């Protein structure tokens, strides 16, 4: 059970924030106060529901001493006692520390892994899957840059996803996605295994990551693409190298100015993700065991087309609805990953 004095402190903080915002906080404080107020609102709602339940239970127990009210109390008590554990669980979940990046847009990167042309085609399938999922969620999905293979696959793609709860949901997609199927180019009907890597990074703002000009090298080069696509006669493609980390980001769209902006946006996201990982590693040495750790070297999911199944290896979840999943129906999978993550963090907090 959560200590009542802790709940009192949270409620008092919420009331202070509400009063501060209503009485005209300085403009410099409004953004931070509003964010904290919004974060605490659902917690305070759960606290109020929990306190009402405790009060109702105490009233019902007191009614037992009144002969005229005893029968009514005995009817209400089982219902109230059964509801209390559910409210306690909801309150504990509400009190879990929030990932500060959850409310941010995301940078989504997909690259083929082992498997040659088939891996590139699978990467394109994953891109379409995420595009359709974003559409279902009412998110904005914008491809920042992509390189196509000769067969219509993806050599590399970077996208910007905006909307409510984007990173909070998509962060569980980071990792190695494996596919088992018969490639279209396979003449003997043999099943091949290939893979693609997905990286989901919270979008970073300039105030989050300061990149001194001396820390980067910017090179321009001639853009090129598969089958003559996206070929420029000018040196419009941009490659930015972050010298302290060795991170290299390229963008090869039509405008050199646009390419530089895209590359810097992606570089900030990668550096921000690197810093978040460093902080998380310092807080939890066993970070890899956590669902949604974002370890992109780890195989997280297998898509088996002959059997029509998808298996998420982190939570041992198998669904025989692969067609719907590839059409963007990821809600059930992500819900299960969120629930597993919450259960793990609750166990760690209460240990």
N, C-alpha and C positions, 0 to 999 in steps of 0.2 A: 504494500500500500504506500502511496506517495505521501510524505509528511504534510500535514495540513499547513504548517508554517511556511513551507515552500510554496504551496498554492496561494497563501496570503500574499507573499512577496511578489509573485507573478501578477496577481490581480491588482495590487497597489501600483506596480510599475505600469501596467496597462492604463489604469486610471490617470496616472501622472502624464503619460504620453497623450492621452485623449485631451486632458485639460490644457497641456502645453500647445497642442495643435489648434485647439479652439480659441485660445487667447492670443494667438499671433506669435508663433515662434519666429526667430530670425530666419531670413531666407536661406542662410548658409546651413541651418540645421534641419530645414523642412524635409529634405530628401531622406536623410538618415532616420529622422524620427518617424516619418511616414512608413518607411520600410519596416522598422521595428514594430510599429503599431500593427501593420498588416500581418506580420509574422505571428504576433501574439494574439490576434483576434480569435483564430480557431482554437487556440489553447485555452483562452479564457471562456469561450463557449463550452468547451468540454468540462472545465472546472465548475462552471455554474450548473451544468447538468448533473455532475457528480455530487455537488453539495446539496442540490434539491433532492436527490435520491437518498442521501444520508439523513436529511431532515424528515423526509416522508417516512423512512424506516423508523426513526426515533419516535415520531408521532404515532405510528401504528403500534409500536411496542408499548407506548404509554397508554394507548386506548385499551389494552388488554386488562388494565386494572379497573376499567369501568364496565360493570355487568351489562349495561345496555349497548355498549359499543364493542364488546368482546368478539361477538360473531363476525362483525364487519372487519375487525382487525385481523382475525385469523384467516379471513379470505384474502386480505391484501398482503399479509406478511410473506407468503411463499413467492408471490409475484415480485415484490420489492427485493427480496433476498436473491432471487434468481437474476434480476437485472443488474445488481450492483457489480458483479465480476466483469460483465460486459463493459460497463461504464469505466471501471478501473483500467481495463485493457485499452480502451479508446483513449483514455487520458494518458496512459504511459506512452502510447504511440505519438500522441500530440506533443509530448514533452521530449521526444527524441531530438538530439541536435540536428539542425538543418544544414544541408550542404549549401553554402552561400552561393554556389554557382547554379543551383537547380532552376532558378527563375530566368536564367540567361538563354539567349539563342545559342545554337550549336553550329560548329563547323564539322561537316561530315566528310570523311575521306575514305575512298574505297580503292584498293589496289589488288590485282590478281596475285596469287601466290603460286604454289606448285601446280603444274598442269597445262602450261602453254596456252594455246588458243582456247581450250575449253575453260581454263581458269578466267580468261578475259571475258568470255561469254557469260560465265557465271557472275562475274563482277557487274556486268551490265544488267543481269537479272536482279541482283541485289539493289542496284540503283533504282530500277523500276519499282521494286517492292517498297522501298522507302519513300519514293515519290507518291505512290498510291496511298501509303499509310499517312503521309503528311496531308494529302488531300482529304482523307477521311476525318482527320483530326482538325481540319480547318487551319492548318499551318501553311505558311508561305515557304515554298521550296524553290531555291534559286541556284542553278548550277553556275559556279564561279569560273571553273576551268575544267576541261576534260581532254584526254587524248584517246582517240579511238584506234582499235586494231583493224587489220584488213578485213576481218570477217564480221565487223560490227560489234566487237566486244569492247571492253574498256581497259585501256592500259593504266589509266589513272584518272580519277575524277574528284573534284572538291566541290562541295555544295554548302550553301548557307541556309539554315532552317530556322524560321522565326515563328513564334506563337506562344501560347500559354503552356508552361511546363515542358518545353521542348527538351532541354538538357536533362531535367529530372527523369524523363521517360527514356530518351534515346541513349543515355550513358551506358545502359546495360547491353547495348549492341556492340560495344568495343571488344574486339578479339578476332580470332581466326574462325571463319565460317567454312565448313567443309561440305562438298557436294558429291554425291554418288549417283551417277546416271550414265546412260548411253549417249555419247556425243553425236551430234548430227553428222559429223564427218566420219563416224565409226561405221565401217561397212560390214563388220562381222557381228554386230550387236553386243559387243563386250561392254561391261560396266566399267567406267573409269572413275577414279577419285581425284578431285582437284580441290583447290581452296582459294579463298580471297580474304584479305585482311580489311577489317572495318575499324576506323578510328573516329570516335566522337569526342570533340573537344569543346569546352565552353568558350563562347566568344569572349575575347579579351578586349577591353577598352584601353585607350592610350594611357589613362591614369593608372591602370593595373600594371602595365609593363612598360618601363622606360627603356627604349633601345637607342643608345647613343649612336650617332652617325659613324663614329670610329669603330663600332663593333660590327658593322656590316659591309659587305662588298657587293656591289650591284653590277651585274654583267648583262649586256643586251646581246641577243643572238637572233638568227633568222628562224622564224616560226616554221614548223613543218607538221604535216599530219598524214595519216594513213590515206593511201589512194588519192593523194593530191588535195585532201580536204584541209581547210584552214591554213593553206600555204600563203605566206606573205612575201612580197618582193622587197620589203623593208625589214630592218632589224628591229622587230617589234616585241619579240618574246623577252621576258625578263627573268633572270635568275638572281636570287638574293641569298648570300651565304652569311650566316651568323657566325662570326669568327670565334667567339668564346666557346660555343657548343658544337660547331661544325654542322648545324642544321642547315639544309639547303631547301629552298622553296622556289618553284618555278611557276610561271603563268604564261600561257602562249595564246591569248586571245588577240583580237585585231588591234586594239589600242595599247600602245606602250604605256601611256599614262594610267589606263585602267589596269594593265598588268602589274604595274608597280604597286597600286593601291591594293589589289587582290593579294599579291604576294606578301605585303606587309601585314594585311589582316590575318592571313594564315600563319605567318611567322609569330605574330603576337599570341595567337591561340595556342600554338605549339609550346612557346616559352611559358605561357601561363599554365598550361597543362603540366609542364615539367616542374614548375615551382609547386603546384598543388600536389604532385606526386611526392616531391621531396618532403613537404610538410606532413603528408599522410604517412609516409614511411617512418618519419620521426615519431609520429603518434602511435603507430601500430606496426610493429615489426612483422606481424603475421598478415599483412595487408592482402597478400595473394589469396588467402582463404576466404576473403569476403566476396560475396556476390557483387558483381558490378565493379570489381576492382579496377577495371580498365586495362588489365594486362593484355596487350595485343599480341603477345607471343603465345598465348594459351588458346587452344581449341575450345570454343565455347558451344558450338552448335553443329549438327550434321543434318543435311537435307538429303533424304534418300528418295529419289524420284520413282524407281521401280516399285517400292513399297508404299509410296504416297505418305511418307512419315517425316516428321521433324523431331529431333531429339536435342534438348538443351542439356548439356552435360553437367552444368553447374548445379542444377537442382533436380537432375534425373527426371525431367519432364518429357514425355513422348506424346505427340499428337498426330493422329492420322487424318490430317486436314491440310496437306501440303499445298494443294491448289489454292485454297483460300488464303493461306499464309503468304504465298508468293504474290497474291493480289493485294497485299497490304494489311491483311487481318492479323495484326501483331498484338492487339490489346490484351488477349488472354495470356499470352506468353509474358509480356511485360508486367502485367498485374501479378503473376506468380513470382517473378523475379523481385518485384518491389516487396511483396509479402515475405519472401525468404530473407531479403536484406533487412527488413524491419525486425524479423524474429531473431536474426543473428545479432543485431545491434542491441536489442532489448536484453538478450542473454548476457552480452558483454557488459552492459550498463549495470545489470543486477548481480553480476558475479561478485 
